[in-house]
Amino acid sequence: MKKKNKSAESLKNLGERVISDINKNKNPNVIVPIRALSNVIFNEKTKTLELGNKTSTRYFFNVAHAKKFLQTIEIASISKDLINEEKHASLRDVFYMAKRTIPGTNINLVDEQSESDDIIEDLELITGNSREQLNINANKNGSVVGKVTIEDAGDTIRWDKLGSGGWSVPSNVENIKFKKIDAKYIVYMEKAAVWERLNEDKFWERENCIIISSQGQTTRGIRRLLQRMYEEFKLPIYVLCDYDAYGFYIYSVLKYGSINLAHASEKMAIPSVRYLGITSKDVEKYDLKKHFIKLKDHDIARLKQLSEYDWFKNSKDWQKEFKTMKQYGSKAEIQALSARGISFISKVYLPEKIKSKDFLE
């Protein structure tokens, strides 16, 4: 049975359970695992986040639950139609497909895309199928370059022959076939501007590596692509981020998984990734204090939150970074290294750090 048929079957089963409740004069309900820190477990053995057993139940005849119940059923219906028609929709498409006024009221089924996005993630848990298996994709948001040849939808593509933009990483990378990879390691960076600098400097060619980026928090497609390259080719992965709480969290998500998507850690988390970004040691070594950006209240709160996560609280190295940043009362961007020369990051900083194994685990 094809995956798409399994996905359609699971959605059909959801609908049949609701109809069964109605036929039995029961209050129709949907049981949803709770996606929150309170229901996330850090597995010390696998070094990944996992979802616990806590659930919530959404009832149709409950004022507090009714809207989310209807959203769940509606988006499940949209997904089933997409699968049956063998079409895919973006997250934004699904939002507009679901956005309409509930008959007899002046209430919209969804008002913001964040609502439909949340329901789609709930449906992953309810049905046991990934968003991509439900025929819903996110927008492309990321670039990659390196000596890699792939086959995608019947086309043979060389990542090293696509000019200044590189290959645009799609939302769904499950069906991509790697035909050839010639690289010693992978560098992932949060900022597209840094990727553009390394690409223009041909860092990937000179160092025989793969460079990949997104704009801010890494996408699911990129996380899955990185995991596949690690598992299938055993390539070391280094994470290059700003010296701030949000950069540290991006690294954390790649390594351990994310709180919201703890249920998907098995297909996304890469416990072996190493942090290569700016550290307190770099701040002193490269005199970056003159380029500091003062921490705001939300930065300090995020830093405290990170320090208390189970996957960070027992690490002496990371606790030292959190403590030092708080003492500085400031953060620093990767681009601060450009003060030493536009190509300093590609010709000095990264080669030296990788050669000396100056990274955090």
C-alpha positions in Angstrom: 0.0 0.0 0.0 1.4 3.4 -1.0 2.1 6.0 1.7 -0.5 8.4 0.3 -3.1 5.6 0.6 -2.1 5.0 4.2 -2.4 8.7 4.9 -5.9 8.8 3.3 -6.9 5.7 5.2 -5.9 7.3 8.6 -7.9 10.4 7.8 -10.9 8.3 6.8 -10.6 6.4 10.1 -10.6 9.8 11.9 -13.9 10.8 10.2 -15.5 7.4 10.8 -14.7 7.6 14.5 -16.5 11.0 14.7 -19.5 9.6 12.7 -19.6 6.6 15.0 -19.8 8.9 18.1 -22.7 10.8 16.4 -24.6 7.6 15.6 -24.2 6.5 19.2 -25.5 9.9 20.4 -22.1 10.5 22.0 -20.4 13.9 22.1 -17.9 13.7 19.1 -14.4 14.1 20.2 -10.8 14.0 19.0 -7.9 12.9 21.2 -4.7 14.9 20.6 -1.3 14.4 22.2 -0.1 17.6 24.0 2.7 19.4 22.1 4.3 21.4 24.9 7.4 21.4 27.1 5.3 19.8 29.9 4.9 16.7 27.7 8.4 16.5 26.3 11.0 14.0 27.5 14.7 14.2 26.9 15.9 10.7 26.2 19.4 10.4 27.7 20.2 7.3 25.7 19.3 8.6 22.2 20.0 12.3 23.1 16.8 13.4 21.5 13.5 14.9 22.5 10.5 12.6 22.6 6.8 13.3 23.2 5.3 12.0 26.4 1.9 10.3 26.9 -0.2 13.3 27.9 -3.2 14.0 25.7 -6.1 16.4 25.5 -9.6 15.7 24.2 -11.5 18.1 22.0 -15.3 17.8 22.2 -17.6 19.2 19.6 -20.3 20.1 22.3 -17.9 22.1 24.4 -17.7 25.9 24.0 -14.0 25.9 24.7 -13.2 23.1 22.3 -15.8 23.5 19.5 -13.8 25.8 17.2 -10.6 23.7 17.4 -12.6 20.5 16.9 -14.1 22.0 13.7 -10.7 23.2 12.5 -9.3 19.7 13.0 -12.1 18.0 11.0 -12.0 20.6 8.2 -8.3 20.5 7.7 -8.3 16.7 7.8 -10.9 16.9 5.0 -8.8 19.3 3.0 -5.8 16.9 3.3 -7.8 13.9 2.3 -9.1 15.7 -0.8 -5.5 16.7 -1.7 -4.3 13.1 -1.4 -7.3 11.8 -3.4 -6.5 14.3 -6.2 -2.8 13.6 -6.0 -2.1 17.3 -5.4 0.0 19.2 -2.9 -0.8 22.5 -1.1 1.3 25.0 0.8 0.6 25.9 4.4 -0.7 29.2 3.1 -3.0 27.5 0.6 -4.5 25.3 3.4 -5.1 28.4 5.5 -7.1 30.1 2.7 -8.9 26.8 1.9 -10.0 26.6 5.5 -10.7 30.3 6.1 -14.4 30.9 5.8 -17.3 32.0 8.0 -19.1 29.2 10.0 -22.7 29.1 8.6 -25.2 30.9 10.9 -22.5 32.8 12.7 -20.1 35.7 12.1 -17.1 33.6 13.2 -14.3 32.5 10.9 -13.2 28.9 11.1 -9.6 30.2 11.1 -8.4 33.8 11.5 -4.7 33.4 11.3 -2.4 31.0 9.5 -0.8 30.0 12.9 -4.1 28.3 13.7 -4.2 26.1 10.7 -0.4 25.4 11.0 -1.0 24.2 14.6 -3.9 21.9 13.5 -1.7 20.4 10.7 0.9 19.5 13.3 -1.9 18.0 15.5 -3.0 15.9 12.5 0.5 14.5 12.2 0.1 13.1 15.7 -3.5 12.0 15.3 -2.9 10.1 12.1 0.7 9.1 12.5 1.6 10.7 9.2 4.0 13.5 8.5 2.8 16.8 7.1 4.4 15.9 3.7 2.5 12.6 3.7 -0.7 14.6 4.2 0.3 16.4 1.0 0.9 19.7 2.7 4.3 21.4 2.1 6.0 24.5 3.5 7.5 27.2 1.3 11.1 26.6 0.1 13.5 28.4 2.4 17.1 27.5 2.1 20.1 27.1 -0.2 22.7 24.4 -0.5 25.9 24.0 -2.6 28.6 21.4 -2.8 29.9 18.6 -5.0 26.7 16.6 -4.8 24.6 15.0 -7.6 21.0 14.1 -6.9 18.0 12.9 -8.7 14.8 14.8 -8.0 11.5 14.1 -9.7 13.3 12.4 -12.6 15.8 15.3 -13.0 19.6 14.9 -12.4 20.8 18.0 -10.6 24.4 19.0 -9.6 24.5 21.3 -6.6 27.9 22.7 -7.7 26.6 23.8 -11.1 23.7 26.1 -10.1 25.4 29.5 -9.9 25.2 32.0 -7.1 21.9 30.9 -5.7 22.7 27.2 -5.2 19.9 24.5 -5.0 16.7 25.6 -3.3 15.8 23.1 -0.7 12.2 21.9 -1.0 9.9 21.1 1.9 9.7 17.4 1.1 13.1 15.7 0.5 12.0 12.1 1.1 12.1 11.0 -2.5 15.4 12.7 -3.4 18.1 10.2 -4.5 21.7 10.9 -3.8 23.7 9.7 -6.8 27.1 11.1 -5.8 28.6 13.0 -2.8 32.2 14.3 -2.6 32.5 16.1 0.7 34.3 15.8 4.0 31.7 17.6 6.1 28.7 19.9 6.1 28.4 23.4 7.5 24.9 24.6 8.3 24.3 28.3 9.0 21.3 30.2 10.1 21.9 33.3 7.9 21.6 33.4 4.2 24.0 36.3 4.0 26.8 34.2 5.6 26.0 31.4 3.1 26.3 33.9 0.2 29.7 35.0 1.5 31.0 31.4 1.8 29.6 30.6 -1.6 31.1 33.6 -3.4 34.4 32.8 -1.7 34.1 29.2 -3.0 34.6 27.9 0.6 32.8 24.7 -0.2 35.1 24.0 -3.2 38.3 24.9 -1.4 37.5 23.0 1.7 35.6 20.2 -0.1 32.5 20.5 2.0 28.7 21.2 1.6 27.3 24.5 2.9 23.6 24.9 3.6 21.5 27.7 5.1 18.0 28.9 5.9 16.9 32.3 7.1 16.6 32.0 10.8 15.1 28.9 12.3 15.9 25.9 10.1 13.1 24.4 8.1 11.8 20.8 8.4 13.0 20.1 4.9 16.6 21.2 5.7 16.6 19.3 9.0 15.5 16.1 7.2 18.0 16.6 4.4 20.9 17.1 6.9 19.8 14.0 8.8 19.7 11.9 5.6 23.2 13.1 4.6 24.5 12.2 8.0 22.9 8.8 8.3 23.5 7.8 4.6 27.0 9.2 4.2 28.3 9.7 7.8 29.2 13.4 7.1 30.1 15.5 10.2 27.8 18.5 10.6 28.8 21.8 12.0 26.3 24.5 13.0 27.3 28.2 12.5 25.1 30.6 14.4 25.1 34.0 16.1 26.3 34.4 19.7 22.9 34.7 21.2 20.2 32.6 22.8 18.3 32.2 19.5 21.4 31.0 17.7 22.0 28.5 20.5 18.4 27.3 20.2 18.8 26.7 16.5 21.7 24.5 17.2 19.7 22.7 19.9 16.8 22.0 17.5 19.1 20.5 15.0 20.9 18.3 17.6 18.1 17.2 19.9 14.8 18.1 18.1 12.3 20.8 18.9 9.6 21.0 21.6 6.8 21.5 19.1 7.9 18.7 16.9 9.2 16.3 19.5 7.1 13.6 17.8 9.2 14.0 14.7 12.7 13.8 16.3 13.3 10.4 14.9 13.3 11.8 11.3 14.9 15.2 12.1 17.3 15.2 15.2 21.0 14.7 14.6 22.7 14.1 18.0 26.2 14.2 16.5 26.0 17.8 15.2 28.6 20.2 16.7 28.3 23.9 17.4 30.9 25.9 15.4 29.4 29.4 15.9 30.6 32.3 17.9 31.5 31.5 21.5 32.8 33.5 24.5 36.3 32.2 23.5 35.9 33.8 20.1 34.7 37.1 21.7 38.0 37.4 23.5 40.2 36.0 20.7 38.8 38.2 18.0 38.0 41.3 20.1 34.3 41.2 19.3 33.2 43.2 22.4 33.4 46.4 20.4 30.7 45.0 18.2 28.4 43.8 21.0 24.6 44.3 20.9 23.0 44.9 24.3 20.7 42.1 25.5 17.1 43.0 25.8 14.7 41.5 28.4 13.4 38.8 26.1 17.0 37.8 25.3 17.8 37.4 29.0 14.5 35.4 29.6 15.3 33.1 26.6 18.8 32.6 27.9 17.5 31.5 31.3 15.0 29.2 29.7 17.7 27.5 27.6 20.0 27.0 30.7 17.2 25.1 32.4 16.4 22.7 29.6 17.3 19.1 30.5 19.5 18.8 27.4 21.6 21.8 28.4 21.6 21.9 32.2 24.2 19.2 32.8 26.7 20.5 30.2 29.5 22.5 31.9 30.6 24.0 28.5 27.1 25.3 27.7 26.4 26.5 31.2 29.6 28.5 31.0 28.5 30.1 27.7 25.1 31.0 29.2 26.7 32.5 32.3 29.3 34.4 30.4 26.8 35.9 28.0 24.7 37.1 30.9 27.8 38.7 32.5 28.5 40.4 29.2 24.9 41.6 29.0 25.4 41.5 25.3 25.3 39.3 22.2 27.2 39.3 18.9 26.4 38.5 15.3 28.6 36.2 13.0 28.9 39.2 10.6 31.0 41.0 13.3 33.9 38.9 12.0 33.7 40.9 8.7 35.4 43.8 10.6 38.6 41.8 10.2 38.0 41.5 6.4 35.2 40.5 4.2 36.6 37.0 3.7 38.0 36.5 7.2 35.2 34.0 8.1 35.9 31.8 5.0 39.7 32.0 4.9 40.7 32.1 8.6 37.9 31.7 11.1 36.2 28.5 9.8 39.3 26.6 8.5 41.1 27.3 11.8 38.2 26.2 14.0 37.5 23.1 12.1 41.2 22.1 11.9 41.7 22.6 15.6 38.3 20.9 16.4 37.3 24.1 18.3 33.6 23.3 18.6 31.0 22.6 21.3 29.1 19.4 21.7 
